[in-house]
Amino acid sequence: PAVAGKKGKKPEQTAAAETAASASGPEQDASLEHGRHVAFLADRLFDELAELHGLGKKWRPRLHLAALLHDIGFAEGRRKHHKISMRRIETDTTLGIADKDRPLVALLARYHRKAWPSQKHRRFADLSGKKRDAICKAAALLRIADGLDYRHLGNIQDVSVEVTDSTIRLQLRSCGECAPEQARAVKKGDLLEHLTERTLECTCREA
């Protein structure tokens, strides 16, 4: 499905990552297409929630790359694919990710599902407090973006956000029925709710 948003030349790291991931074999094609859409949605959430999360501009491309590559671990099966994605991002230099960004992108991919970031996890615990805080915030956005493409259909064409003292309301524009994506995004919004002490809500309008 067509994805809303501005078109233009892809950043060098993004182009290299897409090329390397697609070269892994045909089984990666669907995961990469899903990753592109999740990356678009993650970008939109990052921009819409900028005042709330307060992340610096360097975190937007890191989040984008993590969203793009979060499912590359599927090449070895669904079980623990988030951890496999993390290890591949850490070690595969053909993905073209800058050395300073690679461990951070890898951690974000690891936290797109299952456990929240925790100091029980060595890689996370080894980061500075500032980077741990940023990983938590960016991972919270990635989890929601992934939920918004739950069925890998690309139905959610855009998202805007309204923030109040007690709620974060996602306003979705969809090209089809989107109840499963709404429900999944709210479920995966648990980390953002925890970090912001706000309730996540979701409404949808078909385009």
Backbone as a printed PyTorch tensor [residue, N CA C, xyz], in Angstrom:
tensor([[[  0.8210,  -1.1940,   0.0000],
         [  0.0000,   0.0000,   0.0000],
         [  0.8570,   1.2470,   0.0000]],

        [[  0.3310,   2.3160,  -0.6180],
         [  1.0660,   3.5710,  -0.6520],
         [  1.1570,   4.1390,   0.7400]],

        [[  2.2710,   4.7670,   1.0190],
         [  2.5020,   5.3520,   2.3330],
         [  2.4910,   6.8560,   2.2050]],

        [[  1.7390,   7.5160,   3.0750],
         [  1.6920,   8.9680,   3.0600],
         [  3.0120,   9.5310,   3.5410]],

        [[  3.2870,  10.7680,   3.1790],
         [  4.5020,  11.3990,   3.6680],
         [  5.3340,  11.9730,   2.5440]],

        [[  6.3530,  12.7230,   2.8960],
         [  7.2020,  13.3590,   1.9050],
         [  8.1340,  12.3370,   1.2640]],

        [[  8.3610,  12.5300,  -0.0280],
         [  9.2990,  11.6860,  -0.7370],
         [ 10.5870,  12.4590,  -0.9770]],

        [[ 11.6510,  11.7410,  -1.1180],
         [ 12.9290,  12.3800,  -1.3480],
         [ 14.0390,  11.3690,  -1.2490]],

        [[ 15.2790,  11.8380,  -1.3790],
         [ 16.4200,  10.9510,  -1.2950],
         [ 16.5450,  10.3940,   0.1070]],

        [[ 16.7570,   9.0870,   0.2060],
         [ 16.8840,   8.4580,   1.5170],
         [ 18.2430,   8.7850,   2.1190]],

        [[ 18.2900,   8.9670,   3.4440],
         [ 19.5910,   9.1480,   4.1050],
         [ 20.5010,   7.9580,   3.8070]],

        [[ 21.8040,   8.2130,   3.8180],
         [ 22.7750,   7.1800,   3.4430],
         [ 22.6350,   5.9160,   4.2850]],

        [[ 22.4770,   6.0590,   5.6090],
         [ 22.3630,   4.8850,   6.4690],
         [ 21.1050,   4.0820,   6.1500]],

        [[ 19.9990,   4.7770,   5.8820],
         [ 18.7550,   4.0860,   5.5620],
         [ 18.8760,   3.3120,   4.2610]],

        [[ 19.4540,   3.9410,   3.2360],
         [ 19.6100,   3.2760,   1.9460],
         [ 20.4960,   2.0450,   2.0660]],

        [[ 21.5980,   2.1660,   2.8080],
         [ 22.5070,   1.0310,   2.9800],
         [ 21.8260,  -0.1000,   3.7410]],

        [[ 21.0750,   0.2370,   4.7670],
         [ 20.3940,  -0.7780,   5.5700],
         [ 19.3580,  -1.5190,   4.7460]],

        [[ 18.5830,  -0.7980,   3.9400],
         [ 17.5720,  -1.4400,   3.0970],
         [ 18.2280,  -2.3790,   2.0890]],

        [[ 19.3240,  -1.9270,   1.4830],
         [ 20.0110,  -2.7540,   0.4920],
         [ 20.5460,  -4.0330,   1.1220]],

        [[ 21.1870,  -3.9130,   2.2680],
         [ 21.7610,  -5.0830,   2.9370],
         [ 20.6790,  -6.0350,   3.4110]],

        [[ 19.5910,  -5.4980,   3.9640],
         [ 18.5210,  -6.3490,   4.4770],
         [ 17.8300,  -7.0980,   3.3510]],

        [[ 17.5810,  -6.4320,   2.2400],
         [ 16.8940,  -7.0830,   1.1190],
         [ 17.7830,  -8.1240,   0.4610]],

        [[ 19.0990,  -7.9430,   0.5680],
         [ 20.0280,  -8.9010,  -0.0380],
         [ 20.0940, -10.2090,   0.7360]],

        [[ 19.4570, -10.2520,   1.9030],
         [ 19.5100, -11.4530,   2.7240],
         [ 18.6780, -12.5910,   2.1650]],

        [[ 17.7760, -12.2900,   1.2630],
         [ 16.9590, -13.3390,   0.6660],
         [ 15.5040, -12.9410,   0.5880]],

        [[ 14.7260, -13.6610,  -0.2070],
         [ 13.3150, -13.3040,  -0.4080],
         [ 12.4740, -13.3470,   0.8530]],

        [[ 12.8830, -14.1510,   1.8490],
         [ 12.1070, -14.2450,   3.0780],
         [ 12.1260, -12.9380,   3.8650]],

        [[ 13.0670, -12.0540,   3.5210],
         [ 13.1600, -10.7770,   4.2230],
         [ 12.3120,  -9.6860,   3.5910]],

        [[ 11.8200,  -9.9250,   2.3750],
         [ 11.1220,  -8.8610,   1.6560],
         [  9.9010,  -8.3500,   2.4100]],

        [[  9.0730,  -9.2720,   2.9040],
         [  7.8590,  -8.8590,   3.6170],
         [  8.2110,  -8.1280,   4.9080]],

        [[  9.2260,  -8.6160,   5.6160],
         [  9.6380,  -7.9610,   6.8600],
         [ 10.1520,  -6.5530,   6.5880]],

        [[ 10.8700,  -6.3800,   5.4710],
         [ 11.4080,  -5.0700,   5.1420],
         [ 10.2970,  -4.1130,   4.7240]],

        [[  9.3090,  -4.6020,   3.9770],
         [  8.1860,  -3.7460,   3.5960],
         [  7.4170,  -3.2920,   4.8400]],

        [[  7.1720,  -4.2180,   5.7580],
         [  6.5530,  -3.8640,   7.0400],
         [  7.4340,  -2.8560,   7.7760]],

        [[  8.7480,  -3.0770,   7.7670],
         [  9.6680,  -2.1760,   8.4430],
         [  9.6180,  -0.7620,   7.8860]],

        [[  9.4880,  -0.6400,   6.5740],
         [  9.3920,   0.6940,   5.9730],
         [  8.1680,   1.4370,   6.4900]],

        [[  7.0470,   0.7110,   6.5840],
         [  5.8260,   1.3710,   7.0350],
         [  5.9120,   1.7160,   8.5190]],

        [[  6.4550,   0.8250,   9.3150],
         [  6.6290,   1.1100,  10.7360],
         [  7.5850,   2.2920,  10.9240]],

        [[  8.6170,   2.3860,  10.0850],
         [  9.5550,   3.5050,  10.1770],
         [  8.8450,   4.8280,   9.8780]],

        [[  7.9650,   4.8250,   8.8800],
         [  7.1870,   6.0310,   8.5770],
         [  6.3240,   6.4260,   9.7820]],

        [[  5.6380,   5.4540,  10.3630],
         [  4.7770,   5.7300,  11.5090],
         [  5.5840,   6.1810,  12.7230]],

        [[  6.7490,   5.5760,  12.9240],
         [  7.6200,   5.9810,  14.0280],
         [  8.0900,   7.4230,  13.8540]],

        [[  8.4350,   7.7990,  12.6310],
         [  8.8130,   9.1870,  12.3430],
         [  7.6810,  10.1400,  12.7180]],

        [[  6.4630,   9.7810,  12.3390],
         [  5.3160,  10.6400,  12.6130],
         [  5.0940,  10.7750,  14.1250]],

        [[  5.1870,   9.6620,  14.8380],
         [  5.0210,   9.7170,  16.2990],
         [  6.1260,  10.5520,  16.9440]],

        [[  7.3410,  10.3860,  16.4590],
         [  8.4680,  11.1570,  17.0030],
         [  8.1900,  12.6460,  16.8550]],

        [[  7.7460,  13.0610,  15.6620],
         [  7.5040,  14.4800,  15.4040],
         [  6.3030,  14.9980,  16.1880]],

        [[  5.2300,  14.2160,  16.2080],
         [  4.0070,  14.6520,  16.8720],
         [  4.1710,  14.7540,  18.3900]],

        [[  5.0350,  13.9220,  18.9410],
         [  5.2160,  13.8840,  20.3950],
         [  6.5270,  14.5360,  20.8460]],

        [[  7.1150,  15.3440,  19.9770],
         [  8.4340,  15.9120,  20.2570],
         [  8.4800,  16.6950,  21.5680]],

        [[  7.4630,  17.4850,  21.8290],
         [  7.4670,  18.2820,  23.0600],
         [  7.3460,  17.4070,  24.2960]],

        [[  6.7000,  16.2590,  24.1470],
         [  6.5120,  15.3660,  25.2960],
         [  7.7650,  14.5400,  25.5770]],

        [[  8.3750,  13.9600,  24.5180],
         [  9.5380,  13.0890,  24.7710],
         [ 10.8440,  13.8570,  24.9040]],

        [[ 10.9770,  14.9990,  24.2490],
         [ 12.1620,  15.8220,  24.4070],
         [ 13.4550,  15.2200,  23.9020]],

        [[ 13.3710,  14.2500,  23.0070],
         [ 14.5770,  13.6210,  22.4700],
         [ 15.2700,  14.5350,  21.4680]],

        [[ 16.5920,  14.4990,  21.4610],
         [ 17.3480,  15.2910,  20.5060],
         [ 17.1990,  14.7760,  19.0850]],

        [[ 17.6110,  15.6000,  18.1160],
         [ 17.3990,  15.2810,  16.7100],
         [ 18.1450,  14.0210,  16.2660]],

        [[ 19.2150,  13.6310,  16.9670],
         [ 19.9550,  12.4270,  16.5800],
         [ 19.1290,  11.1620,  16.7810]],

        [[ 18.1180,  11.2290,  17.6460],
         [ 17.3390,  10.0260,  17.9410],
         [ 16.3010,   9.7140,  16.8690]],

        [[ 15.9490,  10.6870,  16.0480],
         [ 14.9650,  10.4060,  14.9910],
         [ 15.5100,   9.3970,  13.9730]],

        [[ 16.7110,   9.5910,  13.4030],
         [ 17.2300,   8.5740,  12.4820],
         [ 17.5450,   7.2470,  13.1540]],

        [[ 17.9110,   7.2650,  14.4180],
         [ 18.1470,   6.0060,  15.1360],
         [ 16.8400,   5.2230,  15.2700]],

        [[ 15.7800,   5.9210,  15.6390],
         [ 14.4730,   5.2750,  15.7340],
         [ 14.0180,   4.7750,  14.3700]],

        [[ 14.2420,   5.5710,  13.3370],
         [ 13.8470,   5.1750,  11.9900],
         [ 14.5370,   3.8790,  11.5730]],

        [[ 15.8340,   3.7920,  11.8040],
         [ 16.5840,   2.5890,  11.4300],
         [ 16.1340,   1.3740,  12.2370]],

        [[ 15.8920,   1.5730,  13.5230],
         [ 15.4200,   0.4590,  14.3490],
         [ 14.0640,  -0.0380,  13.8620]],

        [[ 13.1840,   0.8980,  13.4930],
         [ 11.8710,   0.5160,  12.9740],
         [ 12.0100,  -0.2330,  11.6500]],

        [[ 12.8730,   0.2580,  10.7920],
         [ 13.0950,  -0.3760,   9.4950],
         [ 13.5810,  -1.8160,   9.6410]],

        [[ 14.4470,  -2.0520,  10.6210],
         [ 15.1490,  -3.3360,  10.7430],
         [ 14.6410,  -4.2090,  11.8940]],

        [[ 13.5850,  -3.8030,  12.5710],
         [ 13.2150,  -4.4940,  13.8120],
         [ 12.8570,  -5.9610,  13.6230]],

        [[ 12.4310,  -6.3480,  12.4200],
         [ 12.0260,  -7.7310,  12.1860],
         [ 13.0170,  -8.5380,  11.3370]],

        [[ 14.2290,  -8.0570,  11.1400],
         [ 15.1590,  -8.8260,  10.2990],
         [ 15.5250, -10.1580,  10.9440]],

        [[ 15.2930, -10.2920,  12.2270],
         [ 15.5300, -11.5630,  12.9020],
         [ 14.5880, -12.6650,  12.4780]],

        [[ 13.5080, -12.3120,  11.7510],
         [ 12.5690, -13.3150,  11.2670],
         [ 13.2340, -14.3260,  10.3360]],

        [[ 14.3840, -13.9730,   9.7950],
         [ 15.1040, -14.9060,   8.9140],
         [ 15.4300, -16.2020,   9.6420]],

        [[ 15.4890, -16.1490,  10.9800],
         [ 15.7760, -17.3440,  11.7730],
         [ 14.5490, -17.8350,  12.5410]],

        [[ 13.3650, -17.3210,  12.1720],
         [ 12.1370, -17.7550,  12.8180],
         [ 11.5580, -16.7040,  13.7440]],

        [[ 10.2900, -16.8700,  14.1030],
         [  9.6130, -15.8700,  14.9200],
         [ 10.1080, -15.8630,  16.3670]],

        [[ 10.4080, -17.0370,  16.9030],
         [ 10.7780, -17.1260,  18.3200],
         [ 12.0330, -16.3010,  18.6010]],

        [[ 11.9260, -15.3910,  19.5420],
         [ 13.0260, -14.5200,  19.9610],
         [ 13.6090, -13.7080,  18.8120]],

        [[ 12.7800, -13.4030,  17.8120],
         [ 13.3290, -12.6880,  16.6560],
         [ 13.7900, -11.2780,  17.0230]],

        [[ 13.2230, -10.6990,  18.0920],
         [ 13.6530,  -9.3640,  18.5060],
         [ 15.1000,  -9.3760,  18.9930]],

        [[ 15.4940, -10.4580,  19.6630],
         [ 16.8820, -10.5700,  20.1200],
         [ 17.8260, -10.8940,  18.9620]],

        [[ 17.3310, -11.6790,  18.0230],
         [ 18.1410, -11.9850,  16.8360],
         [ 18.3430, -10.7170,  16.0160]],

        [[ 17.2880,  -9.9050,  15.8930],
         [ 17.4220,  -8.6240,  15.1880],
         [ 18.4740,  -7.7610,  15.8690]],

        [[ 18.4510,  -7.7040,  17.1830],
         [ 19.4400,  -6.9240,  17.9230],
         [ 20.8570,  -7.3890,  17.6100]],

        [[ 21.0760,  -8.6900,  17.6520],
         [ 22.4370,  -9.1990,  17.4310],
         [ 22.9010,  -8.9550,  16.0020]],

        [[ 22.0010,  -9.0730,  15.0530],
         [ 22.4240,  -8.8360,  13.6740],
         [ 22.7820,  -7.3760,  13.4570]],

        [[ 21.9690,  -6.4700,  14.0080],
         [ 22.2750,  -5.0500,  13.8660],
         [ 23.6110,  -4.7300,  14.5260]],

        [[ 23.8960,  -5.3610,  15.6420],
         [ 25.1630,  -5.1410,  16.3430],
         [ 26.3680,  -5.5850,  15.5170]],

        [[ 26.2070,  -6.6690,  14.7650],
         [ 27.3790,  -7.3170,  14.1550],
         [ 27.4820,  -7.1770,  12.6450]],

        [[ 26.3770,  -6.8760,  11.9540],
         [ 26.3820,  -6.8520,  10.4870],
         [ 26.7730,  -5.4690,   9.9820]],

        [[ 28.0350,  -5.3130,   9.6290],
         [ 28.5190,  -4.0040,   9.1730],
         [ 28.0060,  -3.6550,   7.7830]],

        [[ 27.4740,  -4.6220,   7.0420],
         [ 26.9230,  -4.3090,   5.7170],
         [ 25.6500,  -3.4800,   5.8080]],

        [[ 25.0610,  -3.4010,   6.9980],
         [ 23.8720,  -2.5760,   7.1610],
         [ 24.2010,  -1.0860,   7.0850]],

        [[ 25.4850,  -0.7690,   7.1800],
         [ 25.9120,   0.6090,   6.9690],
         [ 25.5640,   1.5730,   8.0890]],

        [[ 25.3070,   1.0610,   9.2720],
         [ 24.9430,   1.9230,  10.4010],
         [ 26.2260,   2.4150,  11.0790]],

        [[ 26.2790,   3.6920,  11.3710],
         [ 27.4680,   4.2710,  11.9950],
         [ 27.7770,   3.5770,  13.3150]],

        [[ 29.0600,   3.4420,  13.6060],
         [ 29.4840,   2.7210,  14.8110],
         [ 28.8510,   3.2880,  16.0730]],

        [[ 28.7460,   4.6060,  16.1660],
         [ 28.1910,   5.2260,  17.3780],
         [ 26.7010,   4.9600,  17.5200]],

        [[ 26.0430,   4.6890,  16.4040],
         [ 24.5930,   4.4600,  16.4280],
         [ 24.2170,   2.9890,  16.5510]],

        [[ 25.1040,   2.1010,  16.0920],
         [ 24.7350,   0.6850,  15.9760],
         [ 24.2240,   0.0620,  17.2850]],

        [[ 24.9200,   0.2220,  18.4150],
         [ 24.4060,  -0.4130,  19.6420],
         [ 23.0770,   0.1620,  20.1010]],

        [[ 22.8250,   1.4300,  19.8080],
         [ 21.5730,   2.0620,  20.2130],
         [ 20.4190,   1.6010,  19.3220]],

        [[ 20.6700,   1.5340,  18.0230],
         [ 19.6620,   1.0210,  17.0860],
         [ 19.3410,  -0.4360,  17.4170]],

        [[ 20.3780,  -1.2080,  17.7310],
         [ 20.1850,  -2.6210,  18.0680],
         [ 19.3020,  -2.7790,  19.3060]],

        [[ 19.5450,  -1.9770,  20.3200],
         [ 18.7330,  -2.0660,  21.5360],
         [ 17.2830,  -1.6770,  21.2740]],

        [[ 17.0830,  -0.6550,  20.4750],
         [ 15.7140,  -0.2600,  20.1540],
         [ 14.9740,  -1.3930,  19.4530]],

        [[ 15.6360,  -2.0530,  18.5080],
         [ 15.0130,  -3.1850,  17.8210],
         [ 14.6930,  -4.3000,  18.8170]],

        [[ 15.5670,  -4.5340,  19.7640],
         [ 15.3620,  -5.5770,  20.7550],
         [ 14.1030,  -5.3090,  21.6030]],

        [[ 13.8170,  -4.0190,  21.8470],
         [ 12.7060,  -3.6790,  22.7240],
         [ 11.4050,  -3.3670,  21.9890]],

        [[ 11.2990,  -3.7550,  20.7200],
         [ 10.0470,  -3.4790,  19.9980],
         [  8.9180,  -4.4120,  20.4450]],

        [[  9.2600,  -5.4540,  21.1900],
         [  8.2490,  -6.3860,  21.6910],
         [  8.7490,  -6.9870,  23.0110]],

        [[  7.8530,  -7.6950,  23.6800],
         [  8.1960,  -8.3880,  24.9220],
         [  8.6380,  -7.4050,  26.0150]],

        [[  9.7790,  -7.6770,  26.6490],
         [ 10.1870,  -6.9470,  27.8560],
         [ 10.5020,  -5.4800,  27.5890]],

        [[ 10.2440,  -4.6500,  28.5820],
         [ 10.6670,  -3.2600,  28.5580],
         [ 12.1820,  -3.1960,  28.7990]],

        [[ 12.8050,  -2.0640,  28.4620],
         [ 14.2040,  -1.8670,  28.8360],
         [ 14.3840,  -2.0570,  30.3380]],

        [[ 15.4500,  -2.7280,  30.7200],
         [ 15.6750,  -3.0390,  32.1290],
         [ 17.1750,  -3.0750,  32.4210]],

        [[ 17.5350,  -2.6400,  33.6090],
         [ 18.9430,  -2.6970,  33.9960],
         [ 19.3760,  -4.1190,  34.3050]],

        [[ 18.4700,  -5.0600,  34.2410],
         [ 18.8570,  -6.4690,  34.3070],
         [ 19.4890,  -6.9190,  32.9940]],

        [[ 19.2950,  -6.1300,  31.9290],
         [ 19.8680,  -6.4460,  30.6220],
         [ 21.2080,  -5.7260,  30.4940]],

        [[ 22.2580,  -6.4890,  30.2970],
         [ 23.6140,  -5.9400,  30.3490],
         [ 23.8280,  -4.7810,  29.3840]],

        [[ 23.4140,  -4.9390,  28.1430],
         [ 23.6660,  -3.8980,  27.1460],
         [ 23.0100,  -2.5830,  27.5550]],

        [[ 21.8050,  -2.6750,  28.0770],
         [ 21.0940,  -1.4820,  28.5100],
         [ 21.7440,  -0.8920,  29.7530]],

        [[ 22.0930,  -1.7320,  30.7110],
         [ 22.6820,  -1.2650,  31.9690],
         [ 24.0210,  -0.5640,  31.7530]],

        [[ 24.7440,  -0.9640,  30.7000],
         [ 26.0570,  -0.3780,  30.4340],
         [ 25.9900,   1.0390,  29.8670]],

        [[ 24.8120,   1.4870,  29.4530],
         [ 24.6610,   2.8330,  28.8970],
         [ 24.6480,   3.8820,  30.0020]],

        [[ 24.9180,   5.1110,  29.6080],
         [ 24.7820,   6.2240,  30.5540],
         [ 23.3050,   6.4140,  30.8950]],

        [[ 23.0390,   7.0870,  31.9980],
         [ 21.6630,   7.3400,  32.3990],
         [ 20.8880,   8.1140,  31.3400]],

        [[ 21.5370,   9.0510,  30.6720],
         [ 20.8820,   9.8520,  29.6320],
         [ 20.4760,   8.9800,  28.4580]],

        [[ 21.3590,   8.0620,  28.0700],
         [ 21.0340,   7.1910,  26.9470],
         [ 19.9880,   6.1480,  27.3240]],

        [[ 20.0150,   5.6770,  28.5630],
         [ 18.9720,   4.7450,  29.0030],
         [ 17.5990,   5.4060,  28.9360]],

        [[ 17.5460,   6.6550,  29.3670],
         [ 16.2910,   7.3910,  29.3200],
         [ 15.8080,   7.5460,  27.8740]],

        [[ 16.7240,   7.8600,  26.9730],
         [ 16.3670,   8.0440,  25.5650],
         [ 15.9160,   6.7280,  24.9290]],

        [[ 16.5920,   5.6330,  25.2660],
         [ 16.1970,   4.3280,  24.7440],
         [ 14.7730,   3.9950,  25.1780]],

        [[ 14.4450,   4.2540,  26.4260],
         [ 13.0910,   3.9800,  26.9150],
         [ 12.0520,   4.7630,  26.1280]],

        [[ 12.3100,   6.0410,  25.9150],
         [ 11.3550,   6.8860,  25.2060],
         [ 11.2140,   6.4650,  23.7440]],

        [[ 12.3460,   6.2290,  23.0720],
         [ 12.2910,   5.8450,  21.6620],
         [ 11.6700,   4.4630,  21.4870]],

        [[ 11.9870,   3.5410,  22.3950],
         [ 11.3960,   2.2020,  22.3290],
         [  9.8850,   2.2700,  22.5120]],

        [[  9.4220,   3.1690,  23.3740],
         [  7.9800,   3.3300,  23.5800],
         [  7.2920,   3.7340,  22.2790]],

        [[  7.9310,   4.5930,  21.5030],
         [  7.3710,   5.0110,  20.2190],
         [  7.4010,   3.8690,  19.2090]],

        [[  8.4890,   3.1210,  19.1780],
         [  8.6100,   2.0060,  18.2420],
         [  7.5610,   0.9370,  18.5030]],

        [[  7.3120,   0.6420,  19.7450],
         [  6.3260,  -0.3810,  20.0820],
         [  4.9410,   0.0080,  19.5500]],

        [[  4.5900,   1.2720,  19.6940],
         [  3.2880,   1.7310,  19.1990],
         [  3.2580,   1.6990,  17.6790]],

        [[  4.3180,   2.1790,  17.0390],
         [  4.3680,   2.1770,  15.5760],
         [  4.2330,   0.7670,  15.0220]],

        [[  4.8700,  -0.1860,  15.6690],
         [  4.7610,  -1.5820,  15.2460],
         [  3.3210,  -2.0740,  15.4040]],

        [[  2.6870,  -1.7010,  16.5140],
         [  1.2990,  -2.0790,  16.7250],
         [  0.3710,  -1.5100,  15.6710]],

        [[  0.6950,  -0.3190,  15.1710],
         [ -0.1430,   0.3240,  14.1630],
         [ -0.0560,  -0.3560,  12.7930]],

        [[  0.8820,  -1.2770,  12.6280],
         [  0.9080,  -2.1070,  11.4090],
         [  0.8420,  -3.5700,  11.8080]],

        [[ -0.0140,  -3.8720,  12.7670],
         [ -0.1290,  -5.1960,  13.3640],
         [ -0.3150,  -6.3030,  12.3330]],

        [[ -1.1580,  -6.0740,  11.3390],
         [ -1.4280,  -7.1080,  10.3350],
         [ -0.5530,  -6.9750,   9.0940]],

        [[  0.3980,  -6.0710,   9.1220],
         [  1.3270,  -5.8510,   8.0020],
         [  0.5800,  -5.5040,   6.7170]],

        [[ -0.5010,  -4.7400,   6.8310],
         [ -1.3070,  -4.3650,   5.6710],
         [ -1.0690,  -2.9280,   5.2200]],

        [[ -0.3900,  -2.1550,   6.0270],
         [ -0.1670,  -0.7520,   5.6770],
         [ -1.4300,   0.0810,   5.6940]],

        [[ -2.4260,  -0.3450,   6.4590],
         [ -3.7140,   0.3590,   6.4590],
         [ -3.6510,   1.7530,   7.0790]],

        [[ -2.8010,   1.9210,   8.0800],
         [ -2.7330,   3.2190,   8.7520],
         [ -1.8660,   4.1520,   7.9130]],

        [[ -2.5060,   5.1170,   7.2890],
         [ -1.8270,   6.0160,   6.3610],
         [ -1.1930,   7.2220,   7.0310]],

        [[ -1.7120,   7.6030,   8.1830],
         [ -1.1140,   8.7330,   8.8960],
         [ -1.6080,   8.7220,  10.3390]],

        [[ -0.8930,   9.4220,  11.1820],
         [ -1.2690,   9.5230,  12.5950],
         [ -0.9320,  10.9240,  13.0890]],

        [[ -1.8620,  11.5230,  13.7930],
         [ -1.6090,  12.7660,  14.5070],
         [ -1.9040,  12.5090,  15.9780]],

        [[ -1.4240,  13.3900,  16.8210],
         [ -1.5140,  13.1450,  18.2630],
         [ -2.0140,  14.3900,  18.9880]],

        [[ -2.9120,  14.1710,  19.9300],
         [ -3.3910,  15.2250,  20.8210],
         [ -3.0340,  14.8300,  22.2490]],

        [[ -2.3150,  15.7150,  22.9360],
         [ -1.8460,  15.4260,  24.2920],
         [ -2.5510,  16.3470,  25.2870]],

        [[ -3.0830,  15.7580,  26.3410],
         [ -3.6400,  16.5250,  27.4570],
         [ -2.8780,  16.1610,  28.7250]],

        [[ -3.2870,  16.7060,  29.8300],
         [ -2.6170,  16.4010,  31.1010],
         [ -2.7680,  14.9390,  31.4960]],

        [[ -3.8060,  14.2760,  30.9680],
         [ -4.0750,  12.9020,  31.4000],
         [ -4.0910,  11.8800,  30.2770]],

        [[ -4.1120,  12.3280,  29.0180],
         [ -4.2330,  11.3900,  27.9030],
         [ -3.2780,  11.7160,  26.7620]],

        [[ -2.9800,  10.6810,  25.9910],
         [ -2.3280,  10.8130,  24.6870],
         [ -3.2950,  10.1700,  23.7050]],

        [[ -3.8510,  10.9590,  22.8090],
         [ -4.8670,  10.4530,  21.9000],
         [ -4.3040,  10.3630,  20.4760]],

        [[ -4.1740,   9.1380,  19.9710],
         [ -3.7340,   8.9260,  18.5940],
         [ -4.9350,   9.0420,  17.6760]],

        [[ -4.8310,   9.8850,  16.6700],
         [ -5.8880,  10.0610,  15.6860],
         [ -5.3790,   9.5060,  14.3600]],

        [[ -5.9270,   8.3630,  13.9750],
         [ -5.4270,   7.6240,  12.8220],
         [ -6.2370,   7.9200,  11.5710]],

        [[ -5.5610,   7.9290,  10.4390],
         [ -6.2280,   7.9630,   9.1400],
         [ -5.9180,   6.6540,   8.4420]],

        [[ -6.9530,   5.9400,   8.0710],
         [ -6.7890,   4.5780,   7.5630],
         [ -7.4180,   4.4190,   6.1820]],

        [[ -6.8680,   3.4850,   5.4090],
         [ -7.4470,   3.1620,   4.1060],
         [ -8.3140,   1.9060,   4.1920]],

        [[ -8.5740,   1.4400,   5.3950],
         [ -9.4020,   0.2560,   5.5830],
         [ -9.7190,   0.0590,   7.0540]],

        [[-10.4000,  -1.0100,   7.3660],
         [-10.7730,  -1.3260,   8.7440],
         [ -9.5150,  -1.4220,   9.6140]],

        [[ -9.5620,  -0.7920,  10.7950],
         [ -8.3210,  -0.6930,  11.5660],
         [ -8.4850,  -1.0210,  13.0400]],

        [[ -9.5820,  -1.6690,  13.4190],
         [ -9.7800,  -2.0020,  14.8340],
         [ -8.6400,  -2.8430,  15.4140]],

        [[ -8.1190,  -3.8570,  14.6780],
         [ -7.0060,  -4.6370,  15.2480],
         [ -5.7610,  -3.7900,  15.4940]],

        [[ -5.4940,  -2.8380,  14.5900],
         [ -4.3290,  -1.9750,  14.7700],
         [ -4.5290,  -1.0270,  15.9530]],

        [[ -5.7440,  -0.5090,  16.1030],
         [ -6.0390,   0.3440,  17.2540],
         [ -5.7950,  -0.4010,  18.5620]],

        [[ -6.3460,  -1.6000,  18.6440],
         [ -6.2220,  -2.3830,  19.8800],
         [ -4.7690,  -2.7330,  20.1700]],

        [[ -4.0360,  -3.1020,  19.1290],
         [ -2.6370,  -3.4960,  19.3380],
         [ -1.7750,  -2.3050,  19.7330]],

        [[ -2.0290,  -1.1520,  19.1260],
         [ -1.2520,   0.0360,  19.4640],
         [ -1.4760,   0.4280,  20.9180]],

        [[ -2.7220,   0.3470,  21.3820],
         [ -3.0120,   0.6760,  22.7750],
         [ -2.3270,  -0.3280,  23.7000]],

        [[ -2.3720,  -1.6180,  23.3360],
         [ -1.7210,  -2.6370,  24.1630],
         [ -0.2100,  -2.3990,  24.2410]],

        [[  0.3970,  -2.0790,  23.1030],
         [  1.8400,  -1.8700,  23.0800],
         [  2.2340,  -0.4690,  23.5430]],

        [[  1.2340,   0.3370,  23.8600],
         [  1.5130,   1.6770,  24.3860],
         [  1.7530,   1.6930,  25.8800]],

        [[  1.8330,   0.5000,  26.4760],
         [  1.9950,   0.4270,  27.9350],
         [  3.2490,   1.1400,  28.4340]],

        [[  4.3320,   1.0450,  27.6810],
         [  5.5660,   1.6930,  28.1200],
         [  5.4260,   3.2140,  28.0580]],

        [[  4.8220,   3.7320,  27.0010],
         [  4.6280,   5.1760,  26.9060],
         [  3.7080,   5.6680,  28.0240]],

        [[  2.6720,   4.9080,  28.3300],
         [  1.7820,   5.2740,  29.4350],
         [  2.5610,   5.3390,  30.7480]],

        [[  3.4210,   4.3670,  30.9580],
         [  4.2220,   4.3210,  32.1800],
         [  5.1630,   5.5240,  32.2710]],

        [[  5.8080,   5.8600,  31.1590],
         [  6.7910,   6.9440,  31.1680],
         [  6.1540,   8.3160,  31.3240]],

        [[  4.9640,   8.4850,  30.7610],
         [  4.3330,   9.8070,  30.7460],
         [  3.2330,   9.9760,  31.7790]],

        [[  2.8440,   8.8680,  32.4240],
         [  1.7370,   8.8860,  33.3830],
         [  0.4690,   9.4340,  32.7430]],

        [[  0.2360,   9.0220,  31.4990],
         [ -0.9530,   9.3750,  30.7490],
         [ -1.5660,   8.1070,  30.1600]],

        [[ -2.8680,   8.1580,  29.8990],
         [ -3.5740,   7.0420,  29.2780],
         [ -3.5540,   7.1970,  27.7580]],

        [[ -3.2140,   6.1250,  27.0560],
         [ -3.1820,   6.1590,  25.5950],
         [ -4.5570,   5.7910,  25.0510]],

        [[ -5.0670,   6.6310,  24.1510],
         [ -6.3360,   6.3910,  23.4810],
         [ -6.1080,   6.4250,  21.9720]],

        [[ -7.0440,   5.8470,  21.2390],
         [ -6.8510,   5.7180,  19.8010],
         [ -8.1930,   5.8330,  19.0860]],

        [[ -8.2790,   6.7230,  18.1030],
         [ -9.4590,   6.8340,  17.2590],
         [ -9.0190,   6.6780,  15.8140]],

        [[ -9.9590,   6.2840,  14.9450],
         [ -9.5930,   6.0050,  13.5590],
         [-10.6470,   6.5790,  12.6120]],

        [[-10.1830,   7.1610,  11.5290],
         [-11.0670,   7.6730,  10.4780],
         [-10.5990,   7.1020,   9.1470]],

        [[-11.5020,   6.4630,   8.4300],
         [-11.1520,   5.9110,   7.1330],
         [-11.0780,   7.0180,   6.1060]],

        [[ -9.9980,   7.0090,   5.3150],
         [ -9.7820,   8.0500,   4.3080],
         [-10.7620,   7.8770,   3.1430]]])
